Amino acid sequence: APADMAGRLWVHQLQLTIADMVVEAHDVHHPIASGMYYEGQKVEALRRASDFRTKRMATLMPKYPLLSGLHERVAKLRELQDYFASDRRLPFGDGIFRHYPELDKH
């Protein structure tokens, strides 16, 4: 983070935005209650996933082109290619969130 207070507050704001997005993604899988299993909320999760894809991501991504660009640049970093190709990297769906294909756009 930058040394100056304005820079530090900006980085903090970015972190809070990331935290908000993590909560939104989580709530796709648990739209009724986080203590309930996904299997008990599938119908609601399908509705929430549709809303998340169309309302949140479709409206947010154009507002943050630098974030999208950062994602692309990090994926191309030479220093990370060995890690990306290794068995140490968890495949999508085995990390923070499970992957439920039925929630993907059809």
Backbone as CSV, one residue per row, in Angstrom:
resi,resn,N_x,N_y,N_z,CA_x,CA_y,CA_z,C_x,C_y,C_z
1,ALA,0.847,-1.180,0.000,0.000,0.000,0.000,0.886,1.233,0.000
2,PRO,0.410,2.287,-0.597,1.181,3.534,-0.592,1.432,4.035,0.826
3,ALA,2.454,4.859,0.965,2.796,5.400,2.286,1.863,6.534,2.703
4,ASP,1.371,7.310,1.728,0.528,8.452,2.074,-0.883,7.996,2.447
5,MET,-1.524,8.777,3.279,-2.835,8.407,3.810,-3.881,8.278,2.708
6,ALA,-3.877,9.164,1.736,-4.865,9.087,0.656,-4.710,7.769,-0.103
7,GLY,-3.498,7.378,-0.386,-3.244,6.118,-1.079,-3.654,4.920,-0.249
8,ARG,-3.354,4.972,1.029,-3.713,3.869,1.923,-5.236,3.722,2.029
9,LEU,-5.944,4.857,2.090,-7.406,4.806,2.146,-7.985,4.262,0.847
10,TRP,-7.377,4.606,-0.284,-7.834,4.090,-1.570,-7.672,2.561,-1.619
11,VAL,-6.519,2.060,-1.167,-6.297,0.610,-1.139,-7.299,-0.049,-0.197
12,HIS,-7.574,0.590,0.924,-8.559,0.055,1.874,-9.938,-0.012,1.212
13,GLN,-10.289,1.021,0.466,-11.573,1.034,-0.237,-11.641,-0.111,-1.251
14,LEU,-10.544,-0.348,-1.950,-10.513,-1.467,-2.897,-10.721,-2.793,-2.169
15,GLN,-10.081,-2.957,-1.021,-10.233,-4.199,-0.255,-11.664,-4.388,0.223
16,LEU,-12.298,-3.324,0.641,-13.693,-3.425,1.064,-14.601,-3.791,-0.107
17,THR,-14.311,-3.271,-1.289,-15.076,-3.621,-2.481,-14.904,-5.097,-2.810
18,ILE,-13.684,-5.599,-2.701,-13.437,-7.022,-2.929,-14.213,-7.855,-1.919
19,ALA,-14.196,-7.438,-0.675,-14.937,-8.164,0.369,-16.431,-8.185,0.049
20,ASP,-16.974,-7.070,-0.421,-18.386,-7.024,-0.805,-18.685,-8.021,-1.923
21,MET,-17.797,-8.108,-2.909,-18.008,-9.038,-4.019,-17.938,-10.492,-3.540
22,VAL,-17.054,-10.786,-2.603,-16.961,-12.144,-2.065,-18.269,-12.510,-1.365
23,VAL,-18.825,-11.579,-0.619,-20.105,-11.835,0.066,-21.215,-12.059,-0.956
24,GLU,-21.229,-11.244,-2.023,-22.261,-11.430,-3.049,-22.135,-12.793,-3.710
25,ALA,-20.907,-13.201,-4.032,-20.699,-14.514,-4.647,-21.114,-15.627,-3.685
26,HIS,-20.767,-15.475,-2.425,-21.167,-16.463,-1.417,-22.678,-16.590,-1.344
27,ASP,-23.344,-15.448,-1.369,-24.794,-15.457,-1.220,-25.512,-16.071,-2.414
28,VAL,-24.817,-16.221,-3.543,-25.412,-16.951,-4.657,-25.641,-18.405,-4.240
29,HIS,-24.694,-18.965,-3.511,-24.799,-20.358,-3.083,-25.682,-20.526,-1.851
30,HIS,-25.815,-19.478,-1.085,-26.584,-19.536,0.164,-27.507,-18.318,0.261
31,PRO,-28.492,-18.218,-0.637,-29.326,-17.012,-0.663,-30.295,-16.874,0.492
32,ILE,-30.622,-17.971,1.148,-31.566,-17.897,2.268,-30.826,-17.774,3.591
33,ALA,-29.874,-18.685,3.816,-29.119,-18.670,5.068,-27.782,-19.367,4.861
34,SER,-26.727,-18.781,5.392,-25.401,-19.382,5.224,-25.265,-20.685,5.999
35,GLY,-26.104,-20.895,6.986,-26.049,-22.126,7.760,-26.776,-23.301,7.118
36,MET,-27.500,-23.021,6.046,-28.197,-24.084,5.331,-27.324,-24.618,4.206
37,TYR,-27.459,-25.894,3.913,-26.732,-26.470,2.789,-27.268,-25.929,1.473
38,TYR,-26.382,-25.852,0.498,-26.769,-25.400,-0.843,-27.935,-26.227,-1.384
39,GLU,-27.878,-27.527,-1.180,-28.893,-28.424,-1.725,-30.301,-28.050,-1.260
40,GLY,-30.424,-27.449,-0.103,-31.722,-27.039,0.410,-32.181,-25.686,-0.087
41,GLN,-31.368,-25.026,-0.913,-31.700,-23.687,-1.407,-31.489,-23.563,-2.912
42,LYS,-31.498,-24.691,-3.608,-31.182,-24.692,-5.042,-32.082,-23.776,-5.866
43,VAL,-33.374,-23.831,-5.620,-34.302,-23.016,-6.409,-33.969,-21.533,-6.240
44,GLU,-33.770,-21.121,-5.008,-33.440,-19.728,-4.728,-32.054,-19.371,-5.270
45,ALA,-31.122,-20.326,-5.211,-29.773,-20.091,-5.717,-29.778,-19.851,-7.217
46,LEU,-30.626,-20.569,-7.944,-30.729,-20.347,-9.389,-31.199,-18.931,-9.685
47,ARG,-32.181,-18.468,-8.923,-32.659,-17.084,-9.112,-31.580,-16.084,-8.739
48,ARG,-30.887,-16.334,-7.635,-29.837,-15.416,-7.183,-28.681,-15.390,-8.169
49,ALA,-28.315,-16.546,-8.725,-27.224,-16.611,-9.689,-27.550,-15.802,-10.933
50,SER,-28.769,-15.906,-11.395,-29.181,-15.135,-12.564,-29.081,-13.638,-12.283
51,ASP,-29.560,-13.231,-11.136,-29.481,-11.828,-10.737,-28.034,-11.375,-10.599
52,PHE,-27.204,-12.190,-10.003,-25.788,-11.854,-9.811,-25.092,-11.663,-11.157
53,ARG,-25.339,-12.567,-12.083,-24.697,-12.477,-13.398,-25.157,-11.261,-14.163
54,THR,-26.478,-11.003,-14.188,-26.996,-9.933,-15.037,-26.917,-8.570,-14.375
55,LYS,-27.302,-8.460,-13.109,-27.327,-7.136,-12.448,-25.959,-6.734,-11.956
56,ARG,-25.277,-7.609,-11.160,-24.032,-7.214,-10.509,-22.840,-7.210,-11.464
57,MET,-22.552,-8.363,-12.057,-21.342,-8.461,-12.873,-21.458,-7.651,-14.164
58,ALA,-22.619,-7.692,-14.799,-22.789,-6.961,-16.048,-22.672,-5.459,-15.835
59,THR,-23.094,-4.990,-14.672,-23.013,-3.554,-14.417,-21.679,-3.142,-13.796
60,LEU,-21.041,-4.047,-13.071,-19.797,-3.684,-12.404,-18.568,-3.735,-13.319
61,MET,-18.452,-4.758,-14.125,-17.225,-4.941,-14.899,-16.901,-3.757,-15.815
62,PRO,-17.868,-3.166,-16.518,-17.520,-2.007,-17.342,-17.017,-0.813,-16.525
63,LYS,-17.394,-0.753,-15.267,-16.965,0.359,-14.414,-15.540,0.181,-13.910
64,TYR,-15.003,-1.041,-14.022,-13.679,-1.333,-13.485,-12.783,-1.974,-14.545
65,PRO,-12.533,-1.259,-15.641,-11.699,-1.844,-16.696,-10.270,-2.112,-16.221
66,LEU,-9.786,-1.322,-15.290,-8.428,-1.558,-14.795,-8.346,-2.849,-13.997
67,LEU,-9.419,-3.198,-13.299,-9.449,-4.456,-12.551,-9.436,-5.649,-13.509
68,SER,-10.228,-5.554,-14.565,-10.213,-6.617,-15.576,-8.833,-6.730,-16.209
69,GLY,-8.235,-5.582,-16.498,-6.894,-5.579,-17.073,-5.866,-6.169,-16.131
70,LEU,-6.001,-5.880,-14.838,-5.090,-6.448,-13.841,-5.200,-7.968,-13.833
71,HIS,-6.404,-8.467,-13.857,-6.618,-9.919,-13.885,-5.899,-10.542,-15.080
72,GLU,-6.048,-9.933,-16.223,-5.407,-10.455,-17.437,-3.886,-10.374,-17.351
73,ARG,-3.366,-9.268,-16.819,-1.904,-9.116,-16.714,-1.303,-10.097,-15.718
74,VAL,-1.974,-10.315,-14.586,-1.472,-11.272,-13.596,-1.443,-12.676,-14.201
75,ALA,-2.471,-13.019,-14.959,-2.524,-14.348,-15.577,-1.375,-14.570,-16.554
76,LYS,-0.806,-13.500,-17.083,0.277,-13.606,-18.065,1.671,-13.464,-17.452
77,LEU,1.761,-13.210,-16.148,3.075,-13.018,-15.525,3.927,-14.274,-15.668
78,ARG,5.111,-14.096,-16.224,6.030,-15.216,-16.428,6.338,-15.919,-15.111
79,GLU,6.461,-15.142,-14.029,6.819,-15.697,-12.725,5.759,-16.648,-12.171
80,LEU,4.533,-16.562,-12.669,3.449,-17.382,-12.141,3.109,-18.585,-13.013
81,GLN,3.689,-18.678,-14.191,3.312,-19.730,-15.125,3.595,-21.126,-14.581
82,ASP,4.726,-21.305,-13.896,5.016,-22.617,-13.316,3.970,-22.993,-12.276
83,TYR,3.580,-22.017,-11.464,2.538,-22.277,-10.460,1.215,-22.625,-11.130
84,PHE,0.828,-21.844,-12.138,-0.433,-22.103,-12.828,-0.479,-23.511,-13.413
85,ALA,0.662,-24.014,-13.861,0.720,-25.342,-14.484,0.945,-26.461,-13.464
86,SER,1.172,-26.118,-12.207,1.514,-27.125,-11.206,0.277,-27.735,-10.558
87,ASP,0.516,-28.835,-9.856,-0.587,-29.458,-9.123,-0.836,-28.761,-7.787
88,ARG,-0.039,-27.743,-7.473,-0.276,-26.965,-6.241,-1.465,-26.032,-6.399
89,ARG,-1.771,-25.682,-7.642,-2.891,-24.773,-7.893,-4.198,-25.553,-7.859
90,LEU,-5.121,-25.082,-7.067,-6.420,-25.731,-6.991,-7.226,-25.399,-8.238
91,PRO,-7.869,-26.380,-8.836,-8.725,-26.080,-9.980,-9.941,-25.275,-9.538
92,PHE,-10.530,-24.546,-10.477,-11.724,-23.768,-10.176,-12.769,-24.679,-9.563
93,GLY,-13.373,-24.231,-8.505,-14.388,-25.030,-7.836,-13.866,-25.729,-6.599
94,ASP,-12.549,-25.775,-6.418,-11.970,-26.423,-5.247,-11.376,-25.401,-4.280
95,GLY,-11.629,-24.140,-4.539,-11.060,-23.084,-3.715,-12.070,-22.569,-2.712
96,ILE,-12.239,-21.269,-2.672,-13.155,-20.648,-1.719,-14.587,-21.117,-1.955
97,PHE,-14.993,-21.157,-3.222,-16.362,-21.529,-3.562,-16.387,-22.804,-4.375
98,ARG,-17.360,-23.639,-4.107,-17.573,-24.814,-4.946,-18.183,-24.358,-6.258
99,HIS,-17.963,-25.138,-7.304,-18.547,-24.827,-8.599,-19.794,-25.672,-8.804
100,TYR,-20.907,-25.004,-8.985,-22.156,-25.678,-9.280,-22.527,-25.303,-10.707
101,PRO,-22.285,-26.205,-11.665,-22.506,-25.882,-13.073,-23.928,-25.385,-13.372
102,GLU,-24.890,-25.846,-12.608,-26.273,-25.428,-12.870,-26.490,-23.937,-12.623
103,LEU,-25.558,-23.294,-11.915,-25.688,-21.856,-11.660,-25.035,-21.009,-12.748
104,ASP,-24.290,-21.672,-13.648,-23.667,-20.960,-14.762,-24.729,-20.536,-15.756
105,LYS,-24.393,-19.527,-16.527,-25.323,-19.045,-17.549,-25.548,-20.142,-18.576
106,HIS,-26.802,-20.336,-18.946,-27.130,-21.365,-19.945,-27.418,-20.719,-21.265
